Amino acid sequence: MPAPAEAAFIAFGLGSQAVLAAFFAARRWRPRLADTFGRLAYAIAGLGLPLGLWMLAGGQSWRLYVGPLLLGAWALFGSYLDLWRRVEWRSPPKPGLLIPYVALYFWAQMFLWWPLWDLQRGAWAVFLVLFSVNTALNLTGHFRRPGGRRVTRVSRRG
């Protein structure tokens, strides 16, 4: 049975992945729900800040508080860009915004996933599946044209 801080870490990691999966799925198949799930994803991820600070103040291992703090920082940065400022930074890409956004997201995911190996291997496997689904849906969403037509990289010369 995991300790309370470990249980909170596991629940937060898996919960944040489930919400991200819902967001990426909505963006692909239910675009009208994407904004709602996007706000929810940032809100849930933002809970990483108080969770990580609680773990830090409670003397927990850095392996438990770094992931939630990074995900909370990603949520603050992303919601600032996407919700408050409404900056168009993805297309065309603005490296000064894209690089920190992707770095915070990626490293948060890794620091939420890696500790699960020692805490609960079943949760580690579930996280891997959810992260894989999220990544696939996210990446394929960037290679679709408006109106649902896929972007093709193949030349159609006759």
C-alpha positions in Angstrom: 0.0 0.0 0.0 1.6 3.3 -1.0 2.1 6.1 1.5 -0.4 9.1 1.2 2.1 11.3 -0.8 2.9 8.3 -3.1 -0.8 7.7 -3.6 -1.4 11.4 -4.4 1.5 11.3 -6.9 0.2 8.2 -8.6 -3.4 9.6 -8.8 -2.2 12.9 -10.1 0.0 11.4 -12.8 -2.7 9.0 -14.1 -5.5 11.6 -13.7 -3.5 14.2 -15.7 -2.9 11.7 -18.4 -6.5 10.7 -18.6 -7.6 14.4 -18.9 -5.0 15.0 -21.6 -6.2 11.9 -23.5 -9.8 13.3 -23.3 -8.5 16.7 -24.6 -6.6 15.2 -27.6 -9.4 12.9 -28.4 -11.9 15.7 -28.3 -9.7 17.9 -30.5 -9.7 15.1 -33.1 -13.2 13.7 -32.9 -15.4 16.3 -31.0 -13.9 19.7 -31.8 -16.7 21.6 -30.0 -15.5 20.0 -26.7 -11.8 20.7 -27.3 -11.8 24.1 -25.6 -13.6 22.8 -22.5 -11.2 19.8 -22.2 -8.2 22.1 -22.9 -9.1 24.4 -20.0 -9.7 21.3 -17.8 -6.3 19.9 -18.8 -4.6 23.1 -17.8 -6.6 23.3 -14.6 -5.8 19.8 -13.5 -2.2 20.2 -14.5 -2.0 23.4 -12.5 -2.8 21.4 -9.4 0.7 20.1 -9.7 2.0 23.4 -8.2 0.2 23.0 -4.8 0.8 19.2 -4.8 4.5 19.5 -5.6 4.9 22.3 -2.9 3.0 20.1 -0.4 5.4 17.2 -1.1 8.4 19.5 -1.0 7.4 21.0 2.3 6.6 17.5 3.7 10.2 16.4 3.0 9.3 14.0 0.2 11.9 12.8 -2.2 12.6 15.1 -5.2 11.3 12.2 -7.4 7.8 12.9 -6.1 7.6 16.7 -6.3 9.6 17.5 -9.5 7.0 16.1 -11.9 4.0 17.8 -10.4 5.9 21.1 -10.2 7.0 20.9 -13.8 3.5 20.0 -15.0 2.1 22.9 -13.0 4.7 25.3 -14.6 3.7 24.0 -18.0 0.0 24.6 -17.2 0.7 28.2 -16.1 2.8 28.9 -19.2 0.4 27.2 -21.5 -2.7 28.8 -20.1 -1.0 32.2 -20.2 -0.2 31.8 -23.9 -3.4 29.9 -25.0 -6.1 31.3 -22.7 -5.1 34.7 -21.4 -3.0 36.2 -24.1 -4.3 34.0 -27.0 -0.9 34.1 -28.7 -0.7 32.2 -32.0 2.7 30.5 -31.4 2.2 27.1 -33.0 1.6 28.1 -36.6 3.9 29.6 -37.6 6.1 28.2 -34.8 7.7 30.7 -32.6 10.8 29.0 -31.1 11.0 31.3 -28.1 7.6 30.0 -27.0 7.5 26.6 -28.5 10.8 25.3 -27.0 10.0 26.1 -23.4 6.4 24.9 -23.8 7.5 21.5 -25.3 10.4 21.1 -22.8 8.2 21.8 -19.8 5.5 19.4 -21.1 8.0 16.6 -22.0 10.1 16.7 -18.8 7.0 16.9 -16.7 5.7 13.8 -18.3 9.0 12.0 -17.8 9.2 13.0 -14.1 5.7 11.8 -13.6 6.3 8.5 -15.3 9.8 7.4 -14.2 9.1 7.3 -10.5 6.1 5.0 -11.1 8.5 2.1 -11.9 9.5 1.9 -8.2 6.2 2.9 -6.8 3.7 0.8 -8.7 4.6 -1.0 -11.9 0.9 -1.4 -12.9 0.5 2.4 -12.8 3.8 2.8 -14.7 2.3 0.6 -17.5 -1.0 2.5 -17.5 0.8 5.8 -17.7 2.9 4.5 -20.6 -0.3 3.5 -22.5 -2.0 6.9 -21.8 1.1 8.8 -22.7 1.5 6.9 -26.0 -2.2 7.5 -26.9 -1.8 11.2 -26.0 1.4 11.6 -28.1 -0.1 9.8 -31.1 -3.3 11.9 -30.9 -1.4 15.1 -30.4 1.1 14.5 -33.2 -1.6 13.4 -35.7 -3.6 16.5 -34.8 -0.8 18.7 -36.0 -0.8 17.0 -39.4 -4.4 17.5 -40.2 -5.8 20.3 -42.3 -8.9 22.3 -41.3 -12.0 20.4 -42.4 -10.5 17.1 -41.5 -8.4 16.6 -44.6 -5.0 15.1 -43.8 -1.8 16.8 -44.8 0.1 14.7 -47.3 3.8 14.7 -47.6 3.7 12.7 -50.9 4.1 14.6 -54.1 1.1 14.2 -56.5 2.9 14.9 -59.7 1.4 13.3 -62.7 
